[in-house]
Amino acid sequence: MSTDLRPGLSRSRTNLALAALFLAAFIMGSAELIVVGILNLIADDMGVSISAAGSLVTAYALGISIGGPVLTAVTIKFARKQLLQLSLAAYILGNVIAVVATSFGLLLFARVLTGSLHGLFIGVAFAVGAGMMPPDKMGRAISFVFGGVAVSTALGVPLGTLIGQSWGWEASFIAIIVTGVLTLVLALAVIPTVPNSGVGGFGAQAKHALAPKVLALLGLGFLIMGGQFSGLTYLQPFLADVTGISGGTISVFLLVYGIANAVGTFLGGAAADKNAGGTIIVGGIVLVAALLALYFGGSNPVVAAIALGVWGVVGFGIVPSIQYRVVALAGPGRDFAATLPASAITAGIAAGALIGGGAVAASGAEGAVLTSLVICAVGVVAAWATSFLKPDPEPETGSPEPAVVEETASSTG
């Protein structure tokens, strides 16, 4: 029999704590991509080229992919509540470094540092969120973290860009710092103490977190996100060249996609609680159908808008289930494993953008969408194959861990 709350936690405090996780993820998601809209300002101020300024995005992504797991390994025995708060505080300080940076090298360092802290925080946030919820509601906690990132794409990045373009690029980072401080105050007040869910130090956890079955799920996340971003990265030229829209209308279409992302993330959290493995398969099939509609019917604006909306809902709606499955399969290594999906997804995004770029060079924006379709179709097959993977049995500890409950709830037979 399940309840909506962990024993000893009131509904109001749980909701406030989940809100703190959401806001922190929103801030970090905004900071990750905010430089895209102010690259020209940074390049002019720092005396570098636009392409060099673009390395600030790459530096942040490398921080998430590599620095996040490294910091997690170093802090694996820290208490989750304190580590969450410390990582958020350090993240704020990292952005202070960005604001006061007098050289491009120091700004680049700040981006690597904040990206690494982003990766650490997200993994800890999953552990804290899951620790506040009953085992069969872990997907809801995951969706709050991913939801913050999804909403940042639709709301935070445009607002941050507007601030930077109006008052200078430093103002964008100051906005991140101010909202970060407010969120830290909330986190200090409402985040409850939760037990570390993993077992032992880094070596003991890595044995489980890097097991072949976990790596298979991480590979699936890499494949699905890489497939999506091979087309998504070049969506603007597709809408201009194939759909025949331009200017502010393109922004409306992209807003539709961004809102659908946020909705899909929260729906995906509930779906993960019911059947994580099945959600990935069904979501992948619907994603392929949306890409088919976009590729063959994208010249019609109505078809393109509907396809983008469906893509947004399912494309990110399956991400909570991937996170859920990774944590489940890692078993005793779940604290370390919680940071790895973000690394796989970030790497997939980078690889997808490169592959899509090659497709665009060869056959235009339509080629990027076709590439996305083919890779995501392969991802559906991979999702079906990985649905048979099950976690190793864990020793009885008196109460079921979320990872074990997930597999009974999401068994595909």
C-alpha positions as CSV (number, residue, x, y, z in Angstrom):
1,M,0.0,0.0,0.0
2,S,1.5,3.3,-1.0
3,T,1.1,6.8,0.3
4,D,2.1,10.1,-1.2
5,L,4.6,10.9,1.5
6,R,7.5,9.4,3.4
7,P,6.7,8.9,7.1
8,G,7.6,11.9,9.2
9,L,7.4,14.4,6.4
10,S,4.4,16.8,6.0
11,R,2.9,17.4,2.6
12,S,3.7,21.1,2.7
13,R,7.4,20.5,3.5
14,T,7.7,17.9,0.9
15,N,6.1,20.1,-1.7
16,L,8.4,23.0,-0.7
17,A,11.4,20.7,-0.9
18,L,10.4,19.5,-4.3
19,A,9.9,23.1,-5.4
20,A,13.5,23.9,-4.2
21,L,14.9,21.1,-6.3
22,F,12.8,22.3,-9.3
23,L,14.0,25.9,-8.9
24,A,17.7,24.8,-8.6
25,A,17.4,22.7,-11.7
26,F,15.7,25.5,-13.5
27,I,18.6,27.9,-12.6
28,M,21.2,25.5,-13.7
29,G,19.4,24.6,-16.9
30,S,19.1,28.3,-17.7
31,A,22.8,28.9,-16.9
32,E,23.9,26.1,-19.1
33,L,22.4,27.6,-22.3
34,I,22.1,31.2,-21.4
35,V,25.4,32.1,-23.1
36,V,24.0,31.0,-26.5
37,G,21.9,34.2,-26.6
38,I,24.7,36.5,-25.4
39,L,27.7,35.0,-27.3
40,N,28.1,38.2,-29.3
41,L,28.4,40.3,-26.2
42,I,30.9,38.0,-24.5
43,A,33.0,37.8,-27.7
44,D,33.1,41.6,-28.0
45,D,33.9,42.2,-24.4
46,M,36.5,39.5,-24.1
47,G,38.1,40.2,-27.5
48,V,37.6,36.7,-28.9
49,S,35.8,35.3,-31.9
50,I,32.2,34.0,-31.8
51,S,33.5,30.5,-32.4
52,A,35.8,30.8,-29.4
53,A,33.0,32.2,-27.2
54,G,31.0,29.1,-28.3
55,S,33.5,27.0,-26.4
56,L,31.8,28.2,-23.2
57,V,28.9,25.9,-24.0
58,T,31.3,23.0,-24.7
59,A,33.2,23.7,-21.4
60,Y,30.0,23.5,-19.4
61,A,28.9,20.3,-21.1
62,L,32.3,18.7,-20.4
63,G,31.9,19.8,-16.8
64,I,28.6,17.9,-16.6
65,S,29.8,14.8,-18.4
66,I,33.2,14.4,-16.7
67,G,33.4,16.7,-13.8
68,G,30.0,15.7,-12.3
69,P,30.8,12.0,-11.9
70,V,34.3,12.9,-10.6
71,L,32.9,15.2,-7.9
72,T,30.4,12.6,-7.1
73,A,33.1,10.0,-6.6
74,V,35.0,12.3,-4.3
75,T,32.0,13.1,-2.2
76,I,30.2,9.7,-2.3
77,K,30.2,9.3,1.5
78,F,28.9,12.9,2.2
79,A,25.4,13.2,3.7
80,R,23.0,13.9,0.8
81,K,21.2,16.9,2.4
82,Q,24.5,18.7,3.2
83,L,26.0,17.8,-0.2
84,L,23.0,19.2,-2.0
85,Q,23.2,22.5,-0.2
86,L,27.0,22.8,-0.5
87,S,26.9,22.0,-4.2
88,L,24.3,24.7,-4.8
89,A,26.3,27.2,-2.7
90,A,29.5,26.4,-4.7
91,Y,27.5,26.7,-7.9
92,I,26.5,30.3,-7.0
93,L,30.1,31.1,-6.2
94,G,31.2,29.7,-9.6
95,N,28.9,32.1,-11.3
96,V,30.3,35.0,-9.2
97,I,33.7,34.1,-10.7
98,A,32.1,34.3,-14.2
99,V,30.8,37.8,-13.5
100,V,34.1,39.2,-12.2
101,A,36.2,37.4,-14.8
102,T,38.6,39.8,-16.5
103,S,40.0,37.2,-19.0
104,F,38.4,34.7,-21.2
105,G,40.5,31.9,-19.7
106,L,39.0,32.6,-16.2
107,L,35.5,32.7,-17.7
108,L,36.1,29.4,-19.4
109,F,37.3,27.9,-16.0
110,A,34.2,29.2,-14.3
111,R,32.1,27.4,-16.9
112,V,33.9,24.1,-16.4
113,L,33.5,24.5,-12.6
114,T,29.8,25.3,-12.7
115,G,29.2,22.5,-15.2
116,S,30.8,20.0,-12.9
117,L,28.8,21.3,-9.9
118,H,25.7,21.1,-12.1
119,G,26.4,17.4,-12.7
120,L,27.0,16.8,-9.0
121,F,23.9,18.6,-7.9
122,I,21.6,16.9,-10.3
123,G,22.7,13.4,-9.1
124,V,22.3,14.4,-5.5
125,A,18.9,16.0,-6.2
126,F,17.6,12.7,-7.5
127,A,18.8,11.0,-4.4
128,V,17.3,13.6,-2.1
129,G,14.0,13.7,-4.1
130,A,13.7,9.9,-4.0
131,G,14.5,9.9,-0.3
132,M,11.5,12.2,0.4
133,M,9.0,10.1,-1.5
134,P,7.7,6.5,-1.0
135,P,9.4,4.0,-3.3
136,D,6.5,3.9,-5.8
137,K,6.6,7.7,-6.3
138,M,10.2,8.1,-7.1
139,G,9.4,9.0,-10.7
140,R,7.5,12.1,-9.4
141,A,10.7,13.3,-7.6
142,I,12.8,12.7,-10.8
143,S,10.3,14.7,-12.9
144,F,10.6,17.7,-10.6
145,V,14.4,17.8,-11.3
146,F,14.1,17.2,-15.0
147,G,11.1,19.5,-15.1
148,G,13.2,22.4,-13.9
149,V,15.7,21.8,-16.7
150,A,12.9,21.5,-19.3
151,V,11.1,24.7,-18.1
152,S,14.5,26.6,-18.2
153,T,14.7,25.9,-21.9
154,A,11.3,27.4,-22.6
155,L,11.4,30.2,-20.1
156,G,14.7,30.7,-18.3
157,V,17.0,30.9,-21.4
158,P,14.8,33.5,-23.3
159,L,14.5,35.6,-20.1
160,G,18.2,35.4,-19.4
161,T,19.0,36.3,-23.0
162,L,16.7,39.4,-22.8
163,I,18.4,40.5,-19.6
164,G,21.8,40.1,-21.1
165,Q,21.0,41.9,-24.3
166,S,19.4,44.7,-22.4
167,W,22.0,45.3,-19.6
168,G,25.1,43.4,-20.6
169,W,26.1,39.8,-20.5
170,E,27.2,40.0,-16.8
171,A,23.6,40.9,-15.9
172,S,22.5,37.4,-17.1
173,F,24.9,35.8,-14.7
174,I,23.9,38.2,-11.9
175,A,20.3,37.1,-12.4
176,I,21.5,33.5,-12.0
177,I,23.3,34.4,-8.8
178,V,20.4,36.3,-7.2
179,T,17.8,33.5,-8.0
180,G,20.4,31.0,-6.9
181,V,20.8,32.6,-3.5
182,L,17.0,32.8,-3.0
183,T,16.8,29.1,-3.9
184,L,19.6,28.2,-1.5
185,V,17.8,29.9,1.3
186,L,14.7,27.9,0.6
187,A,16.8,24.7,0.3
188,L,18.4,25.4,3.7
189,A,15.0,25.8,5.3
190,V,13.0,22.9,3.8
191,I,15.3,20.1,2.5
192,P,14.9,17.2,5.0
193,T,17.6,14.8,6.0
194,V,17.6,11.7,3.8
195,P,19.8,8.6,4.1
196,N,22.4,7.7,1.6
197,S,20.8,5.0,-0.5
198,G,24.0,3.6,-2.0
199,V,26.4,1.2,-0.2
200,G,30.0,1.8,0.7
201,G,32.6,4.1,-0.9
202,F,33.3,4.9,-4.5
203,G,34.9,1.6,-5.4
204,A,32.0,-0.4,-4.0
205,Q,29.4,1.7,-5.8
206,A,31.3,1.9,-9.1
207,K,31.2,-1.9,-9.3
208,H,27.4,-1.7,-9.5
209,A,27.0,1.6,-11.2
210,L,29.3,0.6,-14.1
211,A,27.9,-2.9,-14.5
212,P,27.1,-3.9,-18.1
213,K,23.4,-3.7,-17.7
214,V,23.7,-0.1,-16.4
215,L,26.0,0.9,-19.2
216,A,23.4,-0.6,-21.6
217,L,20.8,1.9,-20.3
218,L,23.3,4.7,-20.4
219,G,24.0,3.8,-24.0
220,L,20.3,3.9,-24.7
221,G,20.0,7.4,-23.2
222,F,23.0,8.5,-25.4
223,L,21.4,7.0,-28.5
224,I,17.9,8.4,-28.0
225,M,19.1,11.9,-27.0
226,G,21.7,11.9,-29.7
227,G,19.1,10.9,-32.3
228,Q,16.8,13.7,-31.2
229,F,19.5,16.4,-31.3
230,S,20.8,15.4,-34.6
231,G,17.6,17.0,-35.9
232,L,16.6,19.3,-33.1
233,T,19.8,21.3,-33.4
234,Y,18.9,22.2,-37.0
235,L,15.2,22.7,-36.4
236,Q,15.3,26.4,-37.2
237,P,16.6,26.0,-40.8
238,F,14.2,23.1,-41.3
239,L,11.2,25.4,-40.3
240,A,12.6,28.1,-42.6
241,D,13.5,26.0,-45.6
242,V,10.8,23.2,-45.5
243,T,7.9,24.6,-43.5
244,G,8.4,28.0,-45.0
245,I,8.1,30.2,-41.9
246,S,10.4,32.9,-40.7
247,G,11.0,35.5,-38.1
248,G,8.9,35.5,-35.0
249,T,6.8,32.6,-36.2
250,I,9.8,30.3,-35.8
251,S,10.0,31.4,-32.2
252,V,6.3,30.5,-31.7
253,F,7.0,27.0,-33.0
254,L,10.0,26.6,-30.8
255,L,8.0,27.8,-27.8
256,V,5.4,25.1,-28.6
257,Y,8.2,22.5,-28.5
258,G,9.6,24.0,-25.2
259,I,6.2,24.0,-23.4
260,A,5.6,20.4,-24.6
261,N,9.0,19.4,-23.1
262,A,8.0,20.7,-19.7
263,V,4.6,19.0,-19.8
264,G,6.1,15.7,-21.1
265,T,8.7,15.7,-18.3
266,F,6.1,15.8,-15.6
267,L,3.9,13.2,-17.3
268,G,6.9,11.1,-17.8
269,G,7.6,11.1,-14.1
270,A,4.2,9.6,-13.4
271,A,4.6,7.1,-16.2
272,A,8.0,6.0,-14.8
273,D,6.3,5.1,-11.5
274,K,3.8,2.9,-13.4
275,N,6.1,1.2,-15.9
276,A,9.5,2.7,-16.7
277,G,10.6,0.1,-19.2
278,G,7.3,0.2,-21.1
279,T,7.3,4.0,-21.1
280,I,10.7,4.1,-22.9
281,I,9.4,1.7,-25.6
282,V,6.0,3.4,-26.1
283,G,7.5,6.8,-25.9
284,G,10.2,5.8,-28.5
285,I,7.5,4.6,-30.9
286,V,5.5,7.8,-30.6
287,L,8.7,9.8,-31.1
288,V,9.4,8.0,-34.3
289,A,5.9,8.6,-35.5
290,A,6.2,12.3,-34.8
291,L,9.5,12.4,-36.7
292,L,7.9,10.6,-39.6
293,A,5.1,13.2,-39.7
294,L,7.6,16.0,-39.5
295,Y,9.8,14.6,-42.3
296,F,7.0,13.7,-44.7
297,G,4.5,16.4,-43.8
298,G,6.7,19.2,-42.4
299,S,5.9,21.5,-45.4
300,N,2.4,22.0,-43.8
301,P,2.7,24.4,-40.8
302,V,-0.1,22.7,-38.9
303,V,1.4,19.2,-39.3
304,A,4.8,20.6,-38.3
305,A,3.4,22.3,-35.2
306,I,1.5,19.1,-34.1
307,A,4.6,16.9,-34.8
308,L,6.8,19.3,-32.7
309,G,4.3,19.2,-29.9
310,V,4.2,15.4,-29.8
311,W,8.0,15.3,-30.1
312,G,8.4,17.6,-27.2
313,V,6.1,15.6,-24.9
314,V,7.6,12.2,-25.6
315,G,11.1,13.1,-26.4
316,F,11.8,14.4,-22.9
317,G,9.0,12.4,-21.3
318,I,11.0,9.2,-21.5
319,V,14.1,10.8,-19.8
320,P,12.7,10.3,-16.2
321,S,12.2,6.6,-17.1
322,I,15.8,6.3,-18.3
323,Q,17.0,7.8,-15.0
324,Y,14.7,5.5,-13.1
325,R,15.9,2.4,-14.8
326,V,19.6,3.4,-14.4
327,V,19.2,3.9,-10.6
328,A,17.2,0.7,-10.4
329,L,19.7,-1.5,-12.2
330,A,22.6,0.1,-10.3
331,G,21.2,-1.2,-7.0
332,P,23.8,-0.5,-4.2
333,G,25.6,1.8,-6.6
334,R,22.7,4.1,-7.1
335,D,24.2,7.2,-5.5
336,F,27.0,7.3,-8.0
337,A,24.9,6.0,-10.9
338,A,22.4,8.9,-10.4
339,T,24.9,11.3,-12.0
340,L,25.6,9.1,-15.0
341,P,22.5,9.7,-17.1
342,A,23.1,13.4,-17.3
343,S,26.6,12.6,-18.6
344,A,25.3,10.2,-21.2
345,I,22.5,12.6,-22.3
346,T,24.9,15.5,-22.6
347,A,27.4,13.4,-24.6
348,G,24.5,12.3,-26.8
349,I,23.4,15.9,-27.4
350,A,27.0,16.8,-28.5
351,A,27.4,13.8,-30.7
352,G,23.9,14.3,-32.2
353,A,24.7,17.9,-33.1
354,L,27.8,16.8,-34.9
355,I,26.1,14.0,-36.8
356,G,23.2,16.3,-37.7
357,G,25.7,18.9,-39.0
358,G,27.1,16.3,-41.4
359,A,23.6,15.5,-42.6
360,V,22.8,19.2,-43.2
361,A,26.1,19.6,-45.1
362,A,25.2,16.6,-47.3
363,S,21.5,17.1,-47.9
364,G,20.1,20.1,-46.1
365,A,17.9,20.5,-43.0
366,E,15.7,17.6,-44.2
367,G,18.7,15.3,-44.0
368,A,19.1,16.2,-40.3
369,V,15.5,15.3,-39.5
370,L,15.8,12.0,-41.5
371,T,19.0,11.2,-39.6
372,S,17.1,11.9,-36.3
373,L,14.3,9.5,-37.5
374,V,16.7,6.7,-38.3
375,I,18.7,6.9,-35.1
376,C,15.5,7.1,-32.9
377,A,14.1,4.1,-34.7
378,V,17.2,2.2,-33.7
379,G,16.7,3.5,-30.2
380,V,13.3,1.8,-30.1
381,V,14.9,-1.5,-30.8
382,A,17.5,-0.9,-28.1
383,A,14.7,0.1,-25.7
384,W,12.9,-3.2,-26.3
385,A,16.2,-5.1,-25.8
386,T,17.1,-3.4,-22.5
387,S,13.6,-3.8,-21.1
388,F,14.5,-7.4,-20.2
389,L,17.4,-6.3,-17.9
390,K,16.7,-6.7,-14.2
391,P,18.6,-5.5,-11.1
392,D,20.5,-8.0,-9.0
393,P,18.7,-8.9,-5.8
394,E,19.7,-6.8,-2.8
395,P,20.1,-8.0,0.8
396,E,17.0,-7.5,3.0
397,T,17.3,-4.3,5.0
398,G,13.9,-4.1,6.5
399,S,12.4,-1.7,3.9
400,P,12.4,-1.9,0.1
401,E,14.6,0.5,-1.8
402,P,13.1,2.4,-4.7
403,A,15.3,0.5,-7.1
404,V,13.7,-2.9,-6.2
405,V,10.2,-1.6,-6.1
406,E,10.6,0.0,-9.6
407,E,11.4,-3.3,-11.3
408,T,8.3,-5.0,-9.8
409,A,6.2,-2.0,-10.8
410,S,7.6,-1.7,-14.3
411,S,8.1,-5.2,-15.2
412,T,7.5,-5.9,-18.9
413,G,7.2,-9.6,-18.4
